[in-house]
Amino acid sequence: MSAVVIAGVAAGAVPVALAVSPQALSLSGQTFQISADRLDGQGFTQYIAVDHTRGDHPLALSGIASADLHNLCQSVVADMPGVGKVTLRITAGGGDKPAHADHLVVHTDDLAGDTSFQDIVIGQDASTLSGLAGGPAGGFGLQAGHVHIDHLRQRATGVSAGTFQLTGLHLTVKSGADPCY
């Protein structure tokens, strides 16, 4: 199975991100799912951007300075030559030990959940956001001191973090489609 994962990474079918800033991340253009029972974050920023790997597809760049994710799941279903559909699924942060990320940046075009913000400013010039650099001057942005999301469901094209602690990590690769949600 590890050969399938390596082949998927090499073919660009399995997303891998080691970058720390939104500018350094080279996107494959493939989407994947992220879910969590709960996300608690400090220092939330967001602005509108464009993913040029998918034909100028609009998306949001969401940054969180510090985030705890309870019952995190990330999955990608890829079509592998000679194998068919294959799911790479990562889970972490169960029980009372959430996964934790610092300087988290998510490239997303679909986000759902029950959300609350504290100290929010909506419509701020994206180039003046604190915490998430690179917003376009005059672009639409928002920021909040704290974000809380229950029942997080998100489609993303890329994720990067300065640090990502995956407590209780479990990675599975198997034939067929078995996404997080």
N, C-alpha and C positions, 0 to 999 in steps of 0.2 A: 504494500500500500504506500510506503514512503516513496517508491519510485513514481507512483501516480501523482502524489503531491508535488514532487520535484518537477515532473513533466508538466504539470498544470501551472506551476510558477514560471517555468521556462517559456511556456506557450502564452503566458499572460492571462490564463483562465482563473488562476487562484491569486487574489490580491495579497500583496505583502507590502507593508509600509514601515519604514524605519526612520522616516524624515521627522523633523521637529517643527517645521514651519510650513504653512500652506503653499508657499512659493517653491519649496524644495521637493514636493511630492509630485512624482510623475504618474499620472493616473492611467490605468489600463482601459478605462471606459466601461468595465463590467460592474454591475451593481451587486450588492450583497445586503443581507438583512442583519439588523442589530435589534435585540430586544432586551429589556430589563424590567423586573418588577418595579424597581424604583431607582431613580437617579437623583442625587443631591449634589449640587455644584455651587461653587463660589466663583465669582468673576466670570459671568456669561456675556459673550459678545456674538453678534451675528451680522452678516451682510450678504448681499446678493452678488454672485459671481457667475462666470461662464466656464463650463467644462468643454474645452475645444477638442477633446478626444472623442466626443460623441456628437460631432457636428454642431458645435456652438449651443450646447444644451444648458439652459439656465439651472442654477442650483444655489443653495445657501451654504456659506461657510460659517459653521458654528464653533466657537471657541469657548472652552471652560478652563479656567486657571487650575481648579482642583475639583475632581469629581469622584464620588463613590457610586458604584453601580451594583445593585443587589440582584442576584440571579441573572447575570449577564449571559447572553447567547449571541453568537455571531455565526452566520452561515452563508455559504456561497454554493450554488448549484451550477456546476460547469458541465458542458458537453465535451467529453474527452474522446479523441479519435480512437476507434477500435474498442471502446469501453461503453460509451453512451453517457448518460447522466451520472455524475458523481457529486456527492455532497461532502464538503469540508465544513465541519461544525465544531465550534469552540464554545465551551461553557466554563464559567468561573463565578466566584463571588456568592456562593450559596450560604445559607444559614446566617449567622451573625458576623461573618467576615466578608464584606463586600470587596469586589475588585476596585482598584483605585488608579486613577490617572491624573497626572499633572501636565499642564499645557496641552490639553486634548483639543484636537481640531478635527471636525467631521465635515466631509463634503457630502451634502444630502439634497435630495429633491423631494423627499416625502418623510414627514415626521408626524406621529400621532401620539396622544397620551393626555392624561389629566395633569395640567401644568399650572404652577403658581410661580410668580416672580416677586422679588422684593427689590425696591429701589430701581425701578425700570425707567429707561428713557427710550422712547420709540421715535424713529425718524432722524436720528443723529447722523451727521456726515460720517460715512464709513471710514474716511481717512483719519478721523479723530478718535476712534474707538480705543480704549485702553485694553491691552491684553491680546488682541488679535491684529497683528500688523498686516499691512498690504491692502486695506480696503481702498477702493477708488475714490478720489476726491469728488465730492458731490453725490456719491452713491448712498443709497438707503442703508442705514444701519440701526442696530439697537444694542443696548447693553443693560445689564442688571447686576446688582450685587450678589443675588442668590437666585438659583433656579431649582425647582423641585418638580420632577415628572414621575407620576405613577403610570404604570402600564405602557412604558415606552415601546414604540414600534417605529422603526426607522429603516428607510432604504438609503444606502450610501454608495458612493463610488470610491471613497478613500477615507482613512482614519490615520492620524499620526498623533504621537504624544511624546513629551519629553521623557516621562517614565510611565510605565503601565504595569501595575502589579496585579497579576491574575491569580488570586487566592483560590486554591482548589481547582486549578486548570485541568480540563479534560478535553482532549482533541480527538475527534473521530473522523475517519474518511471511509465512506461506504458508497456502494453502488446505489443508484436511484436518487430521487428527490426527497430530502428530509430537512426542509428549511426550519428556521426558528419559529415562524408563525405562518 
